[in-house]
Amino acid sequence: MSAHRQTASIAPRLLRRERAAAYLDMSPGSFDKLVKDGVLPAPKKLYSFKVWDRSDLDVLADTLPYDGPAEKADETWSD
């Protein structure tokens, strides 16, 4: 396998603004507002680049509340 093919299949860990917004399926403008309001994490600095750690965005997504009532617990496994 060529080196180009190997690197093309690697998902980047650090995302610049546009890619971070796309990763969260929102516009860059909405992304900027949520960062400014402290809803999304602030960027990290890599030299002069501002980057977001994909893992931080995943943690945020995992902690968001669901919209609507909690689903009834599945009791099919209870004794």
Beta strands, then each sheet from edge to edge (+ up, - down):
strand 1: 14-15
strand 2: 44-46
strand 3: 49-53
sheet 1: 1+ 3- 2+
end
